[in-house]
Amino acid sequence: MKTYTPKQADIMMLIVAFVWGSGFVATKSTLDSLSPMQIMSYRFIVASIMALIFFRKRLKTIDKKYIKAGVIMGIFLSTGYIFQTYGIQFTTAGNNAFITSTGVVMVPFIYWLTIKQPPKKNNLIAAFMMLVGVSLLTVDFSELGTFNIGDGLTLLGAFFFACHIVATSYLVQDKDPIILNMVQMFFCALFFTSTLLIDPQIQPITVSGLSGTIYLGLFSTFLCFSLQTTAQKFTGATHAAIILSLEAVFGSLLAIWLLSEGYNSIMIVGFVVIFFSVLMAEIGDRLFERRDVQLKRSN
């Protein structure tokens, strides 16, 4: 099995964050043609087909250990998507993006409670800085203080996404990430396809809807989850959550560029805070180590 350095893992997760950010545009257009559950079902079906095409030779290595781990990850992932998707129907896109990003702060505490491993100081600080930066980037401050059912559903989604990141970091350690991700994709495809039987919003398949779900299936699902699962084998859960939260940054930048959405000074401050949060995640541990060494010497 090929190994990667932490820096290579960061690059993989950076690619994931960028593609997920671009997925906002595809999802926005696809929602005009298909129901949320149709989009989820079709994107995971496409991802599963691609996994079978590229990694079919590894199917024979799937055993109970992989099935159990993949199903656990798939439950967290699919549940997160359900709450997030239904939540956005009752709140603004900005609130949805911001509240989803609160998972970056949940991850170190969930990891601490379940794995019994406390987060590093720099990662904890970076997580809170990222949350502040994303809030400046996405929240409509004229609506500040309001909290509706959509926000509540989105917050539940953020919790399950955080659980998914923690579960992935823990379960992938002694497994092939590609095989583990295949099982996760298969479970999500079966789960979301079964929901279509009771989906009251189901729509006829159109060319625009099909093209959008193919893009989401190929890139936002198959490529991204393959990279994420692989990368998390070689880095920590909190560190991964911080890098993956850049999805909101890329989504905002692409919306400004492709959809001609405006920006303001508050958003620029948000970008700066997010930049320093990533910097803290990358080099903060060395800064804290140097400070501790200097304190010891002075004592």
Number of C-alpha atoms within 10 A of each C-alpha: 6 5 11 14 11 15 13 14 22 22 15 21 28 21 20 26 24 21 20 24 24 23 22 21 16 20 18 12 14 22 15 12 20 23 19 21 23 25 25 26 23 21 28 30 26 22 29 25 20 17 24 15 10 9 13 13 9 14 13 8 9 14 10 8 11 22 18 15 20 25 19 19 27 23 18 21 21 23 20 24 21 19 21 26 19 18 24 19 14 16 18 17 17 18 22 26 24 26 25 26 30 24 27 31 24 22 29 24 19 22 23 14 11 12 12 10 12 13 18 17 14 20 28 23 16 28 31 18 24 31 25 18 26 28 23 21 26 22 19 13 10 7 10 9 6 8 11 10 14 21 25 18 23 30 23 22 28 29 24 27 28 30 25 23 27 27 21 26 23 18 21 23 13 8 15 18 23 18 25 25 28 27 24 26 30 21 23 27 23 14 18 22 19 13 14 16 9 9 14 10 11 16 13 9 11 12 8 15 23 17 13 24 27 21 18 29 25 20 21 26 26 24 18 22 21 23 21 25 24 27 26 27 23 20 18 20 26 29 24 25 26 29 24 24 30 26 26 26 22 20 21 26 19 19 18 13 11 11 11 10 11 11 13 8 10 14 20 14 14 21 21 12 21 27 17 15 26 21 13 22 24 18 12 19 15 12 12 14 11 12 12 12 12 11 10 9 8 7 6
